[in-house]
Amino acid sequence: MRQMTSPHGPSSSQTTEDLSPSSERDFFRELGVRTFINAAGTYTLLSASLMLPKVVAAMSFAAKHFVDIEELQTAAGKRIAELLECEAAMVTSGAAAALTIGTAACLTGENPVYVRQIPDLTGLKSEVIIQKSHRFIYDHAIRNCGVKFVEIETVAELENAISLNTAMMLFLNDNEPRGMINAEEFVGLGKKHGIPTFNDAAADVPPTENLFKYLRMGFDLVTFSGGKGMRGPQNAGLLLGRKDLIKAARLNSAPNGDSIGRGQKVSKEAIVGMERIVRRYGSVFG
């Protein structure tokens, strides 16, 4: 049994336990949790994927130092945007968090009053257009902002649904084959009517080319999960797109205390880990 710390310092048994190399310890076994061979896929419930050793090393380095989070987010976002050849980028605490703060960005812009106001949408746009076949359980992350979905199926229905209340058009990349409007046509309709388009491509890397494909296609915002096929931190993701919308998304997220995304903070370790993983891909496929 582990001994209590004495007034004169830690006991010998405590010192041995605390300082023993982690490679010699099975922390899951100590907690009574079993590990398993994952033959199902990168599901969040199954702890997604296993991080690459270089990512683990980068995160371990970050854990040993203090930094200004805003400065780090800016620097990492700049590097990621350069590697992926997009206007702007930021690291989020997962793709679901990116859906929330990306939607918030479309609602508030850079107006600090609106940032503090939502999910109260009084005086703001309040509707997001989506194909019926693209509704999914994680769209709750968007509804967190107070918006309501306007479901459509055809191009004609989409154009009829657009109004002064339309804040954004959402596309679920994985469900493209199920809808009547494909990605390129969806983007074109957004451009035609001046409505921001957001593509949730959370689990759609690989293929790695997707990191570039949808932004080049014209989507205003795209999100990817960091902890699935990219093999970065499970609690991290990417939000990529228009410079003005990424700037607004950052205003709607931590460390801004009075924002809808305050609870979706990103650690320095996750930011460094995601920059490292994108560096691995971007320099090869850009």
N, C-alpha and C positions, 0 to 999 in steps of 0.2 A: 504494500500500500504506500502511496506517495505521502511523504511526511510534510507537515506544515512548515512554512518558513519561520525560522526563529528570529528574535529581535536582532541577532548578530549577523544575519545573512541567510542565504538559502542553504538547505541541508545538502549533504553530498548526493543523496538520491535524487533530489530535485534538480541539482545542477547537471547530473548525468543525463537525466531524462530530457531536460530543456535543450542541452547542447549537442545531443547525439545527432548525427547526420540524418536528414530526412529520408535519404535513400535506404536507410536501414530500418525505417519504421513504416508500418502500414496504418496510416491514419484512419482509413475507412474501417479496418478491422477493429481498431480501438473504439470506434463509435458503434460497432456492431452492424455496419452496413456492408453488404456484399457487392462485389464488382461482377461484371458479366461480359461476355463477348457480344458485341452489338452487331446483329445481322439484320436490323430493321431499317436503319438510316439515321440521318442527323436530326432526330426529333428533340425538341427542347426538353420534354419529359425524361428522355433518356440521356440527358446531359450533352446533346448535340454531338460535336466532333471532338477529336483530340487535337490540341494545339501543336503546331510545329515547334520543334526544339528552339529554333531561332526566335520565335515569338515569346516562348517562355523565358529565354535568356534576356530579351529586351525588357520584359515586364519585371523580371527580377532586379534588373539594374534600376528601373524607374522606382521600385519600391524602397530603394535606399536613399532617395534624395527628395528634397522639397522643391517644388516649382510653383510658379504662378499659373493656375489652370487656364485662364484666359489667354495668356501668352502662349502656352503650349498648344491649346486648341487652334489658335491662329496659325502657328508655325506648322503644325501637323496638317491642318486643312489646306494650307498653301501647297505643301509638298504633295499631298494626295491629289489635289486638283491638277497640279503640273503633270503628275504621272498618268492620270486618267484623262488628261486633255479636256477638262471641263472648266466652266467658269469658276466654280467654287465648290467646297466640300467641307464637311464636318464629321467628326466621330460622335455617334450617339450611343445611348445605352441599349442598343438593339434596334431591330427594324420596326418593332411596334412603337417604340419611343419616337423614331423618325417619322412615323405616320402622324403621331400627335403633334409634334412641333412643326412638321412641314405643313400640316393643315392650318395650324395656328398662324404660321407665317403668311399664308394666303388670306387669312381673315384680318390680321392686324397690320401687315406691313411693318414699318419701323416706328409706328406710333406708340409711344410708351403708355399712353392712356388706354389704348385698346389692349395692349399686352396685359395690363393689370386687370382689365375688365372681363376678358373671356374666362369661363364659358358663357357669361351673360353677353348675348349678341345684339342687344338693343342698339339700333342704329347701324349695325354691321350686316354684311351679307351672311346668309345662314344656310345655304343649300349646297350640297355636293351631288353632282350627277354621276351615276354609276349604272352599268349594265346589270340587269337582274341576275344574269349568270355569273356576275363577278362579286356578288355579296359573299362574305366569308366571316368566320367567327372573329377574326382579328380586326374587323372594321370597327369594333368597339373603340379601338384606339383613336379613331377619327371622330366618333360620336362623343368622345370625352370633351371635345371642343364646343359642344352644344349644337352642332349642325344637325340637319336632317338630310337623309338620302332621298334623292329623286331617282327612282328606278326607271330605266328605259330599255328598249331592245333594239330598235332600228335607228338608222341615221335620222329619219324624219322625226321620230319621237324625241331624239336627243335635241335636235334643233328647236323643236317646239317647247322643250322643257327649259331652255335657256331663258333666263330673266335677269332683272336687275339684282336679284337675290343670289345668283349663282356665284359661288366663291371659287369653286374648283371642280375638276373632272378627274375621277379616280379610275385607274385601270389595274386589274389584278393580273399580272403577267402570266401566272400559271394557268389561268382560266381563259386565255385567249382563244383556244380552239372551241370553247363552249359558247362564245358570244357571236353576235352577228356583225360586230364592228371590230376589225383587226387593229393592231397597235398603230400602224402608220395612218390609217384612216382616222383613228381616234385623235391622234396628235394634230392632224390636219384640221379637224373640226375645232379643236381648241384654239389653234392659231387663227382660224377664220373668224372666230367670235371673241378673241381676246381673253380666253379663259385659261388659267394655268392648268396643266395636265400633270398628274402625279402617277408614276408607275411603281407599284409594289412588286419588286422582283426579289424579295427577301431570300428565297432558297434557290435562286436561279444562277448560281455560280458553283461548279462549272456549267457550261463552258465559260472560260475566262473572258472571251470576247464580249460577253454580255455586260461586263463592266463599262464598256465603251458604247455598245450598240444602241441602247435606248436614249442616251443623251445625244448621240449623233443623229438619231431619228427625229429628235426635236422635243422630247419630253422636258418639261420645265423642272421637274423634280423626279429623282429615282432613289429608291432605298434598297440596300442589300444587308443581309444579316452577316455579321462577322464570324459567328461561331458555327456555321454550317459548312458548306463546301470550301469556304475560304480558309478554314482551320485557324481562325484567330480566336480571340476571347469570346466565350459564349454570351457574355453580357455586354456585347458591343455590336455596333453596326455602322453603316455609312449612310449619310444623306448627301446627295450630289445634285448639282443643278445650277440654276440662275443665281448670280451673285447677290442680287437684291433679296431673293427669297431665303438664301442661306443666312444672310445677315439678319433677316427678320426671325428666322428659326432660332438663331443663337440668342436673340433677345427673349425668346419665349422658353428658354431652357436654363438649366443651372449653369453658372452659379447665380443667375439673376433670381433673387429671392422671391419676388412678387410676380411669378409667372406660372403658367399651367404646367410647365415642364421642370419645375424646381426639384421634384422628387426623382427625376430621371437623370440624376447626375452621372457623369462619366469620370472614372478615376484616371489619374495620370498613367497608371499601368495599362489600362485599356486603350488610351489614346496612343501611347507608344507602341503597343502591340499591334494595333490596327495600321498604324503608319508603316510598321515593319512588314506586315503581310501584303499591303498594297505595293510597297516598294518591290517586293518579290515578283508581283504580277505585272505592274505597270511598265517597268523597264523592258519587259520582254514582248508584251502584246500591244503596246501603244502605237 
